[in-house]
């Protein structure tokens, strides 16, 4: 069991998260490339874009 405050933190600030989502959706830039540009892992970009997009239809 994790203690309070344990777990992953979002290294992407909100503006980066909001910016990465339309770039990925409109231009099809892979999340790996967005991660390299932002200095984070692909999984972080995937999580951030999912939070911004919200649940699917």
Secondary structure, 3 states (H helix, E strand, C coil): CCCCCCCCCCCCCHHHHHHHHHHHHHHCCCHHHHHHHHCCCHHHHHHHHHHHHCCCC
